[in-house]
Amino acid sequence: MADSYISNPTTDPSVQLQNLYEALEAGNIKQALRLKTSFMKHFSDSYPREIRDKFHLLTEQLRELEDWQHFATNPKREELCKKMESLQRHNEIHPEEKAKAIKELQEMWRQLGPSDSSEGQRLWQRFKRAGDTAFSVCADYFTGKREHRDKNLQERIKICDSLDL
């Protein structure tokens, strides 16, 4: 009855730990975090000691990988903040070009992955604030452009209505 904790293959702790191990080996922190969370939902003190020990070892490896990721990505995040702040200051850039540049910087930020560190959160707030300020000029431009299109549409409707008479 030692294996009574195995109810199905998706909750088999050995399979889950193997998947977690493979995610860590691949450097896929996001997947490893999901697998750790999933494992924790089913975690039980009735698991054999070797399962619990392996889980704690893999959790420590995940923590180390996250630390290294933060160490490697925070300088990149800092650079993205500087680029976004530069966009914020340059109002001579056409709003459509600026909006495209903002989207590109946001995509670069997303590719760095999540950061739960306090430094990462501070950089995120700085990046977001600069992006919001930079985009405010673009938002005004796009609002004016939309209003102009709406006005033109109403004029076309009037012309078409008058031709139908």
C-alpha positions as CSV (number, residue, x, y, z in Angstrom):
1,M,0.0,0.0,0.0
2,A,3.1,2.2,-0.2
3,D,2.0,3.5,-3.6
4,S,-1.5,4.5,-2.5
5,Y,-0.6,8.2,-3.1
6,I,-0.5,7.4,-6.9
7,S,-4.1,8.1,-8.1
8,N,-3.3,8.8,-11.8
9,P,-0.3,9.5,-13.9
10,T,-0.8,13.2,-13.9
11,T,-0.5,13.3,-10.1
12,D,2.1,10.6,-9.8
13,P,4.8,12.5,-7.8
14,S,7.7,10.6,-9.6
15,V,6.4,11.7,-13.0
16,Q,5.8,15.3,-11.7
17,L,9.3,15.4,-10.3
18,Q,10.8,14.1,-13.5
19,N,9.0,16.8,-15.5
20,L,10.2,19.4,-13.0
21,Y,13.8,18.1,-13.4
22,E,13.5,18.3,-17.2
23,A,12.2,21.8,-17.1
24,L,15.1,22.9,-14.8
25,E,17.6,21.1,-17.1
26,A,16.1,23.0,-20.1
27,G,16.3,26.3,-18.1
28,N,12.6,26.8,-18.5
29,I,11.8,28.7,-15.3
30,K,8.2,29.5,-16.1
31,Q,7.4,25.8,-16.7
32,A,9.3,24.7,-13.7
33,L,7.4,27.2,-11.5
34,R,4.1,25.8,-12.9
35,L,5.2,22.3,-12.2
36,K,6.3,23.1,-8.7
37,T,2.9,24.7,-8.0
38,S,1.1,21.7,-9.4
39,F,3.2,19.4,-7.3
40,M,2.5,21.4,-4.2
41,K,-1.2,21.1,-4.7
42,H,-0.9,17.3,-4.3
43,F,2.0,17.3,-1.9
44,S,1.6,15.0,1.0
45,D,3.6,14.0,4.0
46,S,2.7,10.5,3.2
47,Y,5.0,10.6,0.2
48,P,8.2,8.5,0.6
49,R,11.1,10.4,2.0
50,E,13.0,10.0,-1.3
51,I,10.2,11.9,-3.1
52,R,10.1,14.6,-0.5
53,D,13.9,15.0,-0.5
54,K,14.0,15.1,-4.3
55,F,11.3,17.8,-4.4
56,H,13.2,19.9,-1.9
57,L,16.4,19.5,-3.9
58,L,14.7,20.5,-7.1
59,T,13.0,23.4,-5.4
60,E,16.5,24.7,-4.3
61,Q,17.8,24.3,-7.8
62,L,14.8,26.3,-9.1
63,R,15.5,29.0,-6.5
64,E,19.2,29.2,-7.7
65,L,18.1,29.3,-11.3
66,E,15.8,32.2,-10.5
67,D,18.6,34.0,-8.7
68,W,20.9,33.6,-11.7
69,Q,18.1,34.8,-14.0
70,H,17.6,37.9,-12.0
71,F,21.3,38.5,-11.9
72,A,21.4,38.2,-15.7
73,T,18.2,40.0,-16.6
74,N,18.2,43.0,-14.3
75,P,21.0,44.8,-16.3
76,K,18.9,44.2,-19.4
77,R,15.8,45.6,-17.7
78,E,17.8,48.6,-16.6
79,E,18.8,49.2,-20.2
80,L,15.2,48.8,-21.4
81,C,14.1,51.4,-18.8
82,K,16.7,53.9,-20.2
83,K,15.4,53.3,-23.7
84,M,11.8,53.8,-22.7
85,E,12.7,57.0,-20.8
86,S,14.5,58.2,-23.9
87,L,11.3,57.7,-25.9
88,Q,9.4,59.5,-23.3
89,R,11.6,62.6,-23.8
90,H,11.7,62.7,-27.6
91,N,8.4,64.2,-28.7
92,E,9.8,64.9,-32.2
93,I,9.3,61.2,-33.1
94,H,6.1,60.6,-35.1
95,P,3.5,59.0,-32.8
96,E,3.1,55.9,-35.0
97,E,6.8,55.3,-34.9
98,K,6.9,55.9,-31.2
99,A,4.0,53.5,-30.6
100,K,5.9,50.9,-32.6
101,A,9.1,51.4,-30.6
102,I,7.1,51.2,-27.4
103,K,5.6,47.9,-28.4
104,E,9.1,46.6,-29.4
105,L,10.5,47.5,-26.0
106,Q,7.5,45.9,-24.2
107,E,8.1,42.7,-26.2
108,M,11.7,42.7,-25.2
109,W,10.7,43.1,-21.6
110,R,8.2,40.2,-21.8
111,Q,10.9,38.0,-23.3
112,L,13.0,38.5,-20.2
113,G,10.4,36.7,-18.3
114,P,8.8,37.5,-14.9
115,S,10.8,38.9,-12.0
116,D,9.6,38.6,-8.5
117,S,12.6,40.3,-6.9
118,S,12.2,43.7,-5.4
119,E,14.8,45.1,-7.8
120,G,12.8,43.6,-10.7
121,Q,9.6,45.0,-9.5
122,R,11.2,48.5,-9.0
123,L,12.5,48.3,-12.6
124,W,9.1,47.2,-13.8
125,Q,7.4,50.2,-12.2
126,R,10.0,52.5,-13.7
127,F,9.6,50.9,-17.2
128,K,5.8,51.0,-17.0
129,R,5.7,54.7,-15.9
130,A,8.0,55.7,-18.7
131,G,6.0,53.7,-21.2
132,D,2.7,55.2,-20.1
133,T,4.1,58.7,-20.3
134,A,5.7,58.1,-23.7
135,F,2.4,56.6,-25.1
136,S,0.3,59.5,-23.8
137,V,1.4,61.6,-26.8
138,C,0.6,58.6,-29.1
139,A,-2.8,58.1,-27.5
140,D,-3.8,61.7,-28.2
141,Y,-2.6,61.3,-31.8
142,F,-4.6,58.0,-32.3
143,T,-7.7,59.5,-30.7
144,G,-7.6,62.4,-33.1
145,K,-7.0,60.1,-36.0
146,R,-10.0,57.9,-34.9
147,E,-12.2,61.0,-34.6
148,H,-11.1,62.2,-38.0
149,R,-12.0,58.7,-39.5
150,D,-15.4,58.8,-37.7
151,K,-16.1,62.2,-39.1
152,N,-15.2,61.1,-42.6
153,L,-17.4,58.1,-42.3
154,Q,-20.4,60.3,-41.2
155,E,-19.7,62.5,-44.3
156,R,-19.7,59.5,-46.6
157,I,-22.9,58.2,-45.1
158,K,-24.5,61.6,-45.7
159,I,-23.3,61.7,-49.3
160,C,-24.5,58.1,-49.9
161,D,-27.9,58.9,-48.4
162,S,-28.3,62.0,-50.6
163,L,-27.4,59.9,-53.7
164,D,-30.1,57.4,-52.9
165,L,-32.8,60.0,-53.0
